[in-house]
Amino acid sequence: LPHIATLGYGVGPGGEIIDTFPYFVSGVLHLISSAVLGFGGVYHSLIGPETLEESFPFFGYVWKDKNKMTNILGYHLIILGLGAWLLVWKAMYFGGVYDTWAPGGGDVRVITNPTTNAAVIFGYLVKSPFGGDGWICSVDNMEDIIGG
């Protein structure tokens, strides 16, 4: 639920929750998704085919098959990239995101000027994770997060 708030749904000035409906919808979707996952697990353990490759060859794989493993990794990376772009679009064009560093205790704001300088973005990676530098945890503005 805190992640819904960071996307700016149901949050007002100062981080105050002003609408609980987005949280209710998230709870219902999680409940339905977990039920589908549970029923799928019961089906595949009791009724489904012993090996999935016999019925649906697309879902079968062998760990030594480099092409199939590369395809699986590629699909996952594409989905992660699309999710990252959705976050950027949400922050820049569709209502903004909750910024904890905004004056007055935080606020939902649209990111108008994300950091596109690669030196700034990758500069967080070359900091020392020990001591006071903070490594990746030292990001202190939403422009760097959305630009990254």
DSSP file (Angstrom, degrees, kcal/mol; ACC not computed):
  #  RESIDUE AA STRUCTURE BP1 BP2  ACC     N-H-->O    O-->H-N    N-H-->O    O-->H-N    TCO  KAPPA ALPHA  PHI   PSI    X-CA   Y-CA   Z-CA
    1    1 A L    >>        0   0    0      0, 0.0     4,-1.5     0, 0.0     3,-0.6   0.000 360.0 360.0 360.0 -34.2    0.0    0.0    0.0
    2    2 A P  H 3>  +     0   0    0      0, 0.0     4,-1.9     0, 0.0     5,-0.1   0.836 360.0  59.6 -62.1 -27.5    2.8    2.5    0.6
    3    3 A H  H 3> S+     0   0    0      2,-0.2     4,-1.1     1,-0.2     5,-0.1   0.828 100.3  54.6 -70.4 -29.5    3.8    2.1   -3.1
    4    4 A I  H <4>S+     0   0    0     -3,-0.6     5,-1.8     1,-0.2     3,-0.3   0.907 107.9  50.5 -66.0 -39.8    0.3    3.2   -4.2
    5    5 A A  H ><5S+     0   0    0     -4,-1.5     3,-1.6     1,-0.2    -2,-0.2   0.883 104.9  56.3 -64.7 -37.8    0.9    6.4   -2.1
    6    6 A T  H 3<5S+     0   0    0     -4,-1.9    92,-2.6     1,-0.3    -1,-0.2   0.786 102.4  56.6 -66.6 -24.4    4.3    7.0   -3.8
    7    7 A L  T 3<5S-     0   0    0     -4,-1.1    -1,-0.3    -3,-0.3    -2,-0.2   0.515 121.4-111.1 -81.8  -4.2    2.5    6.9   -7.1
    8    8 A G  T X 5 +     0   0    0     -3,-1.6     3,-0.7     1,-0.3     2,-0.5   0.549  66.7 145.8  92.5   7.4    0.3    9.7   -5.9
    9    9 A Y  T 3 <S-     0   0    0     -5,-1.8    -1,-0.3     1,-0.2    -2,-0.1  -0.694  77.2  -6.7 -84.1 123.3   -3.0    7.9   -5.6
   10   10 A G  T 3  S+     0   0    0     -2,-0.5     8,-2.2     1,-0.2     9,-1.3   0.626 103.8 123.2  75.3  14.1   -5.2    9.0   -2.8
   11   11 A V  B <   -A   17   0A   0     -3,-0.7     6,-0.2     6,-0.2    -1,-0.2  -0.906  37.7-172.8-115.2 136.3   -2.5   11.3   -1.3
   12   12 A G    >   -     0   0    0      4,-3.5     3,-1.6    -2,-0.4     4,-0.2  -0.340  46.1 -42.7-108.4-167.3   -2.9   15.0   -0.6
   13   13 A P  G >  S+     0   0    0      0, 0.0     3,-1.0     0, 0.0    -1,-0.2  -0.290 126.5  19.3 -59.7 141.2   -0.5   17.8    0.5
   14   14 A G  G 3  S-     0   0    0     92,-2.1    93,-0.2     1,-0.2    90,-0.1   0.571 129.6 -73.1  75.5   8.7    1.8   16.9    3.2
   15   15 A G  G <  S+     0   0    0     -3,-1.6     2,-0.3    91,-0.3    -1,-0.2   0.624  84.6 156.5  81.9  12.8    1.3   13.1    2.6
   16   16 A E    <   -     0   0    0     -3,-1.0    -4,-3.5    -4,-0.2     2,-0.6  -0.550  46.3-122.3 -76.1 134.3   -2.2   13.1    4.0
   17   17 A I  B     +A   11   0A   0     -2,-0.3    -6,-0.2    -6,-0.2     3,-0.1  -0.666  38.9 166.2 -76.2 119.0   -4.4   10.2    2.8
   18   18 A I        +     0   0    0     -8,-2.2     2,-0.4    -2,-0.6    -7,-0.2   0.573  64.3  33.9-110.8 -14.3   -7.5   11.9    1.3
   19   19 A D        -     0   0    0     -9,-1.3    -1,-0.3   -10,-0.1     4,-0.2  -0.952  51.5-174.8-146.2 122.1   -9.0    9.0   -0.6
   20   20 A T    >>  +     0   0    0     -2,-0.4     4,-1.9     1,-0.2     3,-0.5   0.510  66.3  92.6 -93.8  -5.1   -9.0    5.3    0.4
   21   21 A F  H 3> S+     0   0    0      1,-0.2     4,-2.6     2,-0.2     5,-0.2   0.894  81.8  54.5 -59.7 -42.4  -10.6    3.9   -2.7
   22   22 A P  H 3> S+     0   0    0      0, 0.0     4,-2.0     0, 0.0    -1,-0.2   0.862 109.2  49.7 -59.2 -32.7   -7.3    3.3   -4.6
   23   23 A Y  H <> S+     0   0    0     -3,-0.5     4,-2.2    -4,-0.2    -2,-0.2   0.873 109.7  50.5 -72.4 -37.3   -6.1    1.2   -1.6
   24   24 A F  H  X S+     0   0    0     -4,-1.9     4,-2.5     2,-0.2     5,-0.2   0.930 110.5  49.4 -63.4 -46.0   -9.4   -0.8   -1.6
   25   25 A V  H  X S+     0   0    0     -4,-2.6     4,-2.7     1,-0.2    -2,-0.2   0.912 110.5  50.8 -60.7 -43.0   -9.0   -1.5   -5.3
   26   26 A S  H  X S+     0   0    0     -4,-2.0     4,-2.3    -5,-0.2    -1,-0.2   0.911 110.2  49.6 -61.5 -42.6   -5.5   -2.6   -4.8
   27   27 A G  H  X S+     0   0    0     -4,-2.2     4,-2.3     2,-0.2    -2,-0.2   0.913 111.7  48.0 -62.6 -43.2   -6.5   -5.0   -2.0
   28   28 A V  H  X S+     0   0    0     -4,-2.5     4,-2.6     2,-0.2     5,-0.2   0.923 111.8  49.6 -64.5 -44.4   -9.3   -6.5   -4.1
   29   29 A L  H  X S+     0   0    0     -4,-2.7     4,-2.6     1,-0.2    -2,-0.2   0.896 111.9  48.5 -62.5 -39.8   -7.0   -7.0   -7.1
   30   30 A H  H  X S+     0   0    0     -4,-2.3     4,-2.4    -5,-0.2    -1,-0.2   0.894 111.3  50.5 -66.2 -39.0   -4.4   -8.7   -4.9
   31   31 A L  H  X S+     0   0    0     -4,-2.3     4,-1.8     2,-0.2    -2,-0.2   0.928 113.5  44.4 -64.1 -45.5   -7.1  -10.9   -3.3
   32   32 A I  H  X S+     0   0    0     -4,-2.6     4,-2.4     2,-0.2    -2,-0.2   0.921 113.8  50.6 -65.0 -43.9   -8.4  -12.0   -6.8
   33   33 A S  H  X S+     0   0    0     -4,-2.6     4,-2.5     1,-0.2    -2,-0.2   0.904 110.3  48.9 -62.0 -41.9   -4.8  -12.5   -8.1
   34   34 A S  H  X S+     0   0    0     -4,-2.4     4,-2.5     2,-0.2    -1,-0.2   0.858 110.1  52.1 -68.3 -33.2   -3.9  -14.7   -5.2
   35   35 A A  H  X S+     0   0    0     -4,-1.8     4,-2.9     2,-0.2     5,-0.2   0.924 110.7  47.4 -66.3 -43.6   -7.0  -16.7   -5.6
   36   36 A V  H  X S+     0   0    0     -4,-2.4     4,-2.4     2,-0.2    -2,-0.2   0.924 113.6  48.3 -62.5 -43.9   -6.3  -17.3   -9.3
   37   37 A L  H  X S+     0   0    0     -4,-2.5     4,-2.1     2,-0.2    -2,-0.2   0.909 113.0  48.2 -62.5 -42.4   -2.7  -18.2   -8.4
   38   38 A G  H  X S+     0   0    0     -4,-2.5     4,-2.3     2,-0.2    -2,-0.2   0.928 112.2  47.3 -64.7 -45.7   -3.9  -20.6   -5.7
   39   39 A F  H  X S+     0   0    0     -4,-2.9     4,-2.7     1,-0.2    -1,-0.2   0.878 111.0  53.1 -64.2 -36.4   -6.4  -22.3   -7.9
   40   40 A G  H  X S+     0   0    0     -4,-2.4     4,-2.6    -5,-0.2    -1,-0.2   0.901 108.9  49.3 -63.7 -40.3   -3.8  -22.6  -10.6
   41   41 A G  H  X S+     0   0    0     -4,-2.1     4,-1.5     2,-0.2    -2,-0.2   0.912 112.6  46.6 -64.5 -42.8   -1.4  -24.3   -8.2
   42   42 A V  H  X S+     0   0    0     -4,-2.3     4,-2.0     2,-0.2     5,-0.4   0.924 113.3  50.0 -65.0 -44.0   -4.1  -26.8   -7.0
   43   43 A Y  H  X>S+     0   0    0     -4,-2.7     5,-3.0     1,-0.2     4,-2.4   0.945 112.7  45.5 -59.2 -49.4   -5.1  -27.5  -10.6
   44   44 A H  H  <5S+     0   0    0     -4,-2.6    -1,-0.2     1,-0.2    -2,-0.2   0.761 115.3  47.5 -70.8 -23.3   -1.6  -28.2  -11.7
   45   45 A S  H  <5S+     0   0    0     -4,-1.5    -1,-0.2    -5,-0.2    -2,-0.2   0.785 127.8  21.7 -85.7 -26.6   -0.8  -30.3   -8.7
   46   46 A L  H  <5S+     0   0    0     -4,-2.0    -3,-0.2    -5,-0.2    -2,-0.2   0.829 137.9  12.3-107.3 -43.2   -3.9  -32.5   -8.9
   47   47 A I  T  <5S+     0   0    0     -4,-2.4    -3,-0.2    -5,-0.4    -4,-0.1   0.778  97.4  95.7-110.6 -35.9   -5.4  -32.4  -12.4
   48   48 A G  S   <S-     0   0    0     -5,-3.0     4,-0.0    -6,-0.2    -4,-0.0   0.072  86.0 -73.0 -60.5 169.3   -2.9  -30.9  -14.8
   49   49 A P        -     0   0    0      0, 0.0     3,-0.2     0, 0.0    -1,-0.1  -0.244  37.3-122.6 -63.7 151.4   -0.5  -32.9  -17.0
   50   50 A E  S    S+     0   0    0      1,-0.2     2,-0.4    -3,-0.1    -2,-0.1   0.921 102.7  21.6 -61.3 -45.4    2.5  -34.5  -15.3
   51   51 A T  S >> S-     0   0    0      1,-0.1     3,-1.0     9,-0.0     4,-0.6  -0.995  71.5-149.1-125.8 130.5    4.9  -32.6  -17.5
   52   52 A L  H 3> S+     0   0    0     -2,-0.4     4,-2.9     1,-0.2     3,-0.5   0.759  90.4  72.1 -69.2 -25.8    3.8  -29.4  -19.2
   53   53 A E  H 34 S+     0   0    0      1,-0.2    -1,-0.2     2,-0.2     7,-0.2   0.799  90.4  60.0 -62.8 -28.2    6.0  -29.9  -22.2
   54   54 A E  H <4 S+     0   0    0     -3,-1.0    -1,-0.2     1,-0.2    -2,-0.2   0.898 118.1  27.2 -67.8 -39.8    3.8  -32.7  -23.5
   55   55 A S  H  < S+     0   0    0     -4,-0.6    -2,-0.2    -3,-0.5    -1,-0.2   0.851 136.8  23.4 -90.6 -38.6    0.7  -30.5  -23.8
   56   56 A F    ><  -     0   0    0     -4,-2.9     3,-1.3     1,-0.1     4,-0.4  -0.810  61.7-175.6-133.2  90.5    2.3  -27.1  -24.4
   57   57 A P  G >  S+     0   0    0      0, 0.0     3,-0.9     0, 0.0    -1,-0.1   0.751  79.3  69.6 -62.1 -23.7    5.8  -27.3  -25.8
   58   58 A F  G 3  S+     0   0    0      1,-0.2    -5,-0.1    -5,-0.0    -2,-0.0   0.867 100.2  47.6 -61.5 -34.7    6.2  -23.5  -25.6
   59   59 A F  G <  S+     0   0    0     -3,-1.3     2,-0.3    -7,-0.2    -1,-0.2   0.521  94.5  94.0 -86.8  -5.3    6.3  -23.7  -21.8
   60   60 A G    <   +     0   0    0     -3,-0.9     2,-0.3    -4,-0.4    -9,-0.0  -0.629  50.5 165.8 -87.0 146.2    8.8  -26.5  -21.7
   61   61 A Y        -     0   0    0     -2,-0.3     2,-0.4     8,-0.0    -8,-0.1  -0.993  30.6-141.6-155.2 157.2   12.5  -25.8  -21.3
   62   62 A V    >   -     0   0    0     -2,-0.3     3,-2.1     3,-0.1     7,-0.2  -0.976  24.5-130.8-119.0 135.7   15.8  -27.5  -20.6
   63   63 A W  T 3  S+     0   0    0     -2,-0.4    -1,-0.1     1,-0.3     6,-0.1   0.760 107.3  56.3 -59.9 -24.9   18.4  -25.5  -18.5
   64   64 A K  T 3  S+     0   0    0      1,-0.1     2,-1.2     4,-0.0    -1,-0.3   0.557  79.3 101.1 -85.0  -7.1   21.1  -26.3  -21.0
   65   65 A D    <>  -     0   0    0     -3,-2.1     4,-2.2     1,-0.2     5,-0.2  -0.663  54.0-172.1 -79.8  98.7   19.1  -24.8  -23.9
   66   66 A K  H  > S+     0   0    0     -2,-1.2     4,-2.4     1,-0.2    -1,-0.2   0.850  79.7  54.7 -64.7 -35.8   20.9  -21.5  -24.2
   67   67 A N  H  > S+     0   0    0      2,-0.2     4,-2.3     1,-0.2    -1,-0.2   0.927 110.2  45.3 -64.6 -44.2   18.4  -20.1  -26.7
   68   68 A K  H  > S+     0   0    0      2,-0.2     4,-2.5     1,-0.2    -2,-0.2   0.911 113.7  49.2 -66.4 -41.9   15.4  -20.8  -24.5
   69   69 A M  H  X S+     0   0    0     -4,-2.2     4,-2.4     1,-0.2    -1,-0.2   0.896 111.3  50.1 -64.2 -38.9   17.1  -19.4  -21.4
   70   70 A T  H  X S+     0   0    0     -4,-2.4     4,-2.7     2,-0.2    -2,-0.2   0.901 110.5  50.1 -65.2 -40.6   18.1  -16.2  -23.4
   71   71 A N  H  X S+     0   0    0     -4,-2.3     4,-2.7     2,-0.2    -2,-0.2   0.923 110.7  48.9 -62.8 -44.0   14.5  -15.8  -24.6
   72   72 A I  H  X S+     0   0    0     -4,-2.5     4,-2.0     2,-0.2    -2,-0.2   0.931 113.8  46.2 -62.2 -45.4   13.2  -16.1  -21.0
   73   73 A L  H  X S+     0   0    0     -4,-2.4     4,-2.4     1,-0.2    -1,-0.2   0.912 112.4  51.5 -62.5 -42.3   15.7  -13.6  -19.7
   74   74 A G  H  X S+     0   0    0     -4,-2.7     4,-2.3     2,-0.2    -2,-0.2   0.905 107.7  51.2 -62.3 -43.0   14.9  -11.3  -22.7
   75   75 A Y  H  X S+     0   0    0     -4,-2.7     4,-2.2     1,-0.2    -1,-0.2   0.922 111.5  48.2 -60.1 -43.7   11.2  -11.4  -22.0
   76   76 A H  H  X S+     0   0    0     -4,-2.0     4,-2.4     1,-0.2    -2,-0.2   0.907 111.3  49.4 -65.3 -41.1   11.7  -10.5  -18.4
   77   77 A L  H  X S+     0   0    0     -4,-2.4     4,-2.4     2,-0.2    -1,-0.2   0.876 109.9  51.8 -66.3 -36.5   14.0   -7.6  -19.2
   78   78 A I  H  X S+     0   0    0     -4,-2.3     4,-2.4     2,-0.2    -2,-0.2   0.928 110.7  47.6 -64.4 -44.4   11.5   -6.3  -21.7
   79   79 A I  H  X S+     0   0    0     -4,-2.2     4,-2.2     2,-0.2    -2,-0.2   0.908 112.1  49.9 -63.9 -41.7    8.7   -6.4  -19.2
   80   80 A L  H  X S+     0   0    0     -4,-2.4     4,-2.1     2,-0.2    -1,-0.2   0.906 110.9  50.1 -62.7 -40.7   10.9   -4.7  -16.6
   81   81 A G  H  X S+     0   0    0     -4,-2.4     4,-2.2     2,-0.2    -2,-0.2   0.901 109.4  50.4 -64.1 -41.2   11.8   -2.0  -19.1
   82   82 A L  H  X S+     0   0    0     -4,-2.4     4,-2.2     1,-0.2    -1,-0.2   0.895 109.5  51.8 -63.5 -39.1    8.2   -1.4  -19.9
   83   83 A G  H  X S+     0   0    0     -4,-2.2     4,-1.9     2,-0.2    -2,-0.2   0.893 108.7  50.5 -63.1 -39.6    7.4   -1.1  -16.2
   84   84 A A  H  X S+     0   0    0     -4,-2.1     4,-2.0     1,-0.2    -2,-0.2   0.905 110.3  49.4 -65.0 -40.8   10.2    1.5  -15.8
   85   85 A W  H  X S+     0   0    0     -4,-2.2     4,-2.7     1,-0.2    -2,-0.2   0.873 107.4  55.1 -66.2 -35.8    8.8    3.5  -18.8
   86   86 A L  H  X S+     0   0    0     -4,-2.2     4,-2.6     2,-0.2    -1,-0.2   0.905 107.4  50.1 -62.4 -40.0    5.3    3.4  -17.2
   87   87 A L  H  X S+     0   0    0     -4,-1.9     4,-2.5     2,-0.2    -2,-0.2   0.921 111.2  48.7 -62.5 -43.2    6.8    4.9  -14.0
   88   88 A V  H  X S+     0   0    0     -4,-2.0     4,-2.2     2,-0.2     5,-0.2   0.928 112.8  47.2 -62.7 -45.4    8.5    7.7  -16.1
   89   89 A W  H  X>S+     0   0    0     -4,-2.7     4,-2.9     2,-0.2     5,-1.3   0.898 112.2  50.2 -63.9 -40.5    5.3    8.4  -18.0
   90   90 A K  H  <5S+     0   0    0     -4,-2.6     6,-1.9     3,-0.2     4,-0.5   0.923 113.8  45.6 -62.2 -43.6    3.2    8.4  -14.8
   91   91 A A  H  <5S+     0   0    0     -4,-2.5    20,-2.4    -5,-0.2     6,-0.3   0.846 123.8  32.4 -69.2 -33.9    5.7   10.8  -13.1
   92   92 A M  H  <5S+     0   0    0     -4,-2.2    -2,-0.2    18,-0.2    -3,-0.2   0.793 135.7   9.8 -96.7 -30.3    5.9   13.2  -16.1
   93   93 A Y  T  <5S+     0   0    0     -4,-2.9     2,-0.3    -5,-0.2    -3,-0.2   0.649 115.0  58.7-127.3 -21.8    2.5   13.2  -17.8
   94   94 A F  S   <S-     0   0    0     -5,-1.3    -1,-0.1    -4,-0.5    -2,-0.1  -0.422 122.9 -56.0-120.1  58.1   -0.1   11.4  -15.8
   95   95 A G  S    S-     0   0    0     -2,-0.3    -4,-0.1    -3,-0.1    -5,-0.1   0.235  78.1-113.5 100.4 -14.8   -0.5   13.0  -12.4
   96   96 A G        -     0   0    0     -6,-1.9     2,-0.3    -7,-0.2    14,-0.3  -0.228  31.4 -86.1  83.1-173.8    3.0   12.9  -11.0
   97   97 A V  E     -B  109   0B   0     12,-2.1    12,-2.6    -6,-0.3     2,-0.5  -0.880  43.0 -87.7-133.2 163.3    4.4   11.0   -8.0
   98   98 A Y  E     -B  108   0B   0    -92,-2.6     2,-0.7    -2,-0.3    10,-0.3  -0.625  38.5-159.2 -77.2 124.4    4.7   11.6   -4.3
   99   99 A D  E >   -B  107   0B   0      8,-3.2     8,-1.6    -2,-0.5     3,-1.3  -0.912  10.9-169.1-109.0 109.6    7.9   13.5   -3.6
  100  100 A T  T 3  S+     0   0    0     -2,-0.7    -1,-0.1     1,-0.3     5,-0.1   0.707  87.4  58.9 -70.3 -18.7    9.0   13.2    0.1
  101  101 A W  T 3  S+     0   0    0      6,-0.1    -1,-0.3    -3,-0.1     3,-0.1   0.465  78.9 115.1 -89.8  -1.3   11.6   15.9   -0.4
  102  102 A A  S X> S-     0   0    0     -3,-1.3     4,-1.3     5,-0.2     3,-0.7  -0.361  80.0 -91.5 -67.4 148.6    9.0   18.5   -1.5
  103  103 A P  T 34 S+     0   0    0      0, 0.0   -89,-0.2     0, 0.0     3,-0.1  -0.252 108.4  36.8 -59.6 146.6    8.6   21.5    0.9
  104  104 A G  T 34 S-     0   0    0      1,-0.2    -2,-0.1    -3,-0.1    -3,-0.1   0.671 137.8 -53.9  86.8  18.3    6.0   21.2    3.6
  105  105 A G  T <4 S-     0   0    0     -3,-0.7    -1,-0.2    -5,-0.1    -3,-0.1   0.597 106.5 -50.1  93.4  11.4    6.4   17.5    4.3
  106  106 A G     <  -     0   0    0     -4,-1.3   -92,-2.1    -3,-0.1     2,-0.3  -0.062  56.6-163.1 106.3 153.6    6.0   16.1    0.8
  107  107 A D  E     -B   99   0B   0     -8,-1.6    -8,-3.2   -94,-0.2     2,-0.5  -0.980  31.3 -96.5-163.6 159.4    3.5   16.5   -2.0
  108  108 A V  E     +B   98   0B   0     -2,-0.3     2,-0.3   -10,-0.3   -10,-0.3  -0.758  54.6 165.7 -82.8 125.5    2.4   14.9   -5.2
  109  109 A R  E     -B   97   0B   0    -12,-2.6   -12,-2.1    -2,-0.5     2,-0.4  -0.988  39.4-113.8-144.2 153.7    4.1   16.7   -8.1
  110  110 A V        -     0   0    0     -2,-0.3     2,-0.8   -14,-0.3   -18,-0.2  -0.701  30.2-129.7 -84.0 133.2    4.7   16.2  -11.8
  111  111 A I        +     0   0    0    -20,-2.4   -15,-0.1    -2,-0.4    -1,-0.0  -0.765  33.4 171.0 -86.0 110.1    8.4   15.8  -12.7
  112  112 A T        +     0   0    0     -2,-0.8    -1,-0.2     1,-0.2   -20,-0.1   0.705  69.5  33.9 -95.0 -21.9    9.0   18.3  -15.5
  113  113 A N  S    S-     0   0    0      2,-0.0    -1,-0.2     3,-0.0    34,-0.1  -0.606  73.7-172.1-136.9  74.7   12.8   18.1  -15.8
  114  114 A P        -     0   0    0      0, 0.0     2,-0.4     0, 0.0    30,-0.2  -0.324  37.0 -98.7 -68.2 151.9   14.2   14.6  -15.2
  115  115 A T        +     0   0    0     28,-1.9    -2,-0.0     1,-0.2     0, 0.0  -0.566  44.3 169.3 -71.7 121.7   18.0   14.1  -15.0
  116  116 A T        +     0   0    0     -2,-0.4     2,-0.7    -3,-0.1    -1,-0.2   0.353  39.8 114.0-113.1   2.4   19.3   12.9  -18.3
  117  117 A N    >>  -     0   0    0      1,-0.2     4,-2.0     2,-0.0     3,-0.6  -0.662  54.6-156.4 -77.9 114.3   23.0   13.3  -17.6
  118  118 A A  H 3> S+     0   0    0     -2,-0.7     4,-2.9     1,-0.2     5,-0.3   0.814  90.4  61.6 -63.3 -30.7   24.5    9.9  -17.5
  119  119 A A  H 3> S+     0   0    0      1,-0.2     4,-0.9     2,-0.2    -1,-0.2   0.887 107.0  44.7 -64.1 -37.7   27.4   11.1  -15.3
  120  120 A V  H <> S+     0   0    0     -3,-0.6     4,-0.7     2,-0.2    -2,-0.2   0.938 116.1  46.0 -69.8 -46.6   24.9   12.1  -12.6
  121  121 A I  H >< S+     0   0    0     -4,-2.0     3,-1.0     1,-0.2     4,-0.4   0.952 119.5  38.6 -63.7 -51.0   22.9    8.9  -12.8
  122  122 A F  H >X S+     0   0    0     -4,-2.9     4,-1.0     1,-0.2     3,-0.7   0.643  99.9  78.6 -77.3 -12.6   26.0    6.5  -12.9
  123  123 A G  H 3< S+     0   0    0     -4,-0.9     4,-0.5    -5,-0.3    -1,-0.2   0.805  86.5  60.4 -62.0 -28.9   27.8    8.7  -10.3
  124  124 A Y  T << S+     0   0    0     -3,-1.0     3,-0.5    -4,-0.7    -1,-0.2   0.827 101.6  53.9 -66.7 -29.9   25.6    7.1   -7.7
  125  125 A L  T <4 S+     0   0    0     -3,-0.7    -1,-0.2    -4,-0.4    -2,-0.2   0.781 104.6  52.3 -76.7 -26.8   27.1    3.7   -8.6
  126  126 A V  S  < S+     0   0    0     -4,-1.0    -1,-0.2    -3,-0.2    -2,-0.2   0.500  86.6 103.3 -91.2  -2.2   30.7    4.7   -8.2
  127  127 A K  S    S-     0   0    0     -4,-0.5     9,-0.1    -3,-0.5    -3,-0.0  -0.414  85.3 -98.3 -71.7 156.0   30.3    6.1   -4.7
  128  128 A S        -     0   0    0      1,-0.1     7,-0.8     7,-0.1     6,-0.4  -0.590  19.9-147.9 -74.9 132.1   31.5    4.0   -1.9
  129  129 A P  S    S+     0   0    0      0, 0.0     2,-0.3     0, 0.0    -1,-0.1   0.587  81.6  72.6 -74.5  -6.8   28.8    2.0   -0.1
  130  130 A F  S >  S+     0   0    0      3,-0.0     3,-0.7     2,-0.0     2,-0.2  -0.757  92.7  10.3-106.5 153.2   30.7    2.4    3.1
  131  131 A G  T 3  S-     0   0    0     -2,-0.3     3,-0.2     1,-0.2     0, 0.0  -0.552 117.4 -33.7  84.0-146.7   31.0    5.5    5.2
  132  132 A G  T 3  S+     0   0    0     -2,-0.2    -1,-0.2     1,-0.2    -2,-0.0   0.469 112.0  86.4 -95.8  -2.2   29.0    8.6    4.5
  133  133 A D  S <  S-     0   0    0     -3,-0.7    -1,-0.2    -5,-0.1    -2,-0.1   0.897  73.3-152.8 -69.4 -38.9   28.6    8.5    0.8
  134  134 A G    >   -     0   0    0     -6,-0.4     3,-1.5    -3,-0.2     4,-0.3   0.351  14.4-141.5  87.3  -7.4   25.5    6.3    0.8
  135  135 A W  G >  S-     0   0    0     -7,-0.8     3,-1.3     1,-0.3    -7,-0.1  -0.223  78.1  -9.4  50.3-128.8   26.1    4.7   -2.6
  136  136 A I  G >  S+     0   0    0      1,-0.3     3,-1.4     2,-0.1    -1,-0.3   0.800 132.6  67.8 -68.9 -28.0   22.7    4.3   -4.4
  137  137 A C  G <  S+     0   0    0     -3,-1.5    -1,-0.3     1,-0.3    -2,-0.2   0.586  81.7  78.1 -67.9  -8.5   20.8    5.3   -1.2
  138  138 A S  G <   +     0   0    0     -3,-1.3    -1,-0.3    -4,-0.3     2,-0.2   0.424  59.8 122.9 -84.7   3.7   22.2    8.8   -1.5
  139  139 A V    <   +     0   0    0     -3,-1.4     3,-0.1    -5,-0.2    -3,-0.0  -0.487  32.6 173.2 -63.6 128.9   19.7    9.8   -4.2
  140  140 A D        +     0   0    0     -2,-0.2     2,-0.3     1,-0.1    -1,-0.1   0.163  49.7  56.1-130.3  19.8   17.9   12.8   -2.7
  141  141 A N     >  -     0   0    0      1,-0.1     4,-1.2   -41,-0.0     3,-0.5  -0.994  69.0-131.3-151.6 149.6   15.6   14.1   -5.5
  142  142 A M  H  > S+     0   0    0     -2,-0.3     4,-2.8     1,-0.2     5,-0.3   0.760 102.7  67.5 -70.4 -25.5   12.9   12.7   -7.7
  143  143 A E  H  > S+     0   0    0      1,-0.2     4,-2.2     2,-0.2   -28,-1.9   0.902 102.9  45.7 -62.5 -39.9   14.5   14.1  -10.9
  144  144 A D  H  > S+     0   0    0     -3,-0.5     4,-1.8     2,-0.2    -1,-0.2   0.878 113.4  49.9 -69.9 -37.4   17.4   11.7  -10.5
  145  145 A I  H  < S+     0   0    0     -4,-1.2    -2,-0.2     2,-0.2    -1,-0.2   0.949 116.1  40.5 -66.5 -48.3   15.1    8.7   -9.8
  146  146 A I  H  < S+     0   0    0     -4,-2.8    -2,-0.2     1,-0.2    -1,-0.2   0.875 116.3  50.7 -69.9 -37.0   12.8    9.3  -12.7
  147  147 A G  H  <        0   0    0     -4,-2.2    -1,-0.2    -5,-0.3    -2,-0.2   0.823 360.0 360.0 -67.9 -31.1   15.8   10.2  -15.0
  148  148 A G     <        0   0    0     -4,-1.8    -1,-0.2    -5,-0.2    -2,-0.2   0.482 360.0 360.0 -72.3 360.0   17.6    7.0  -14.0
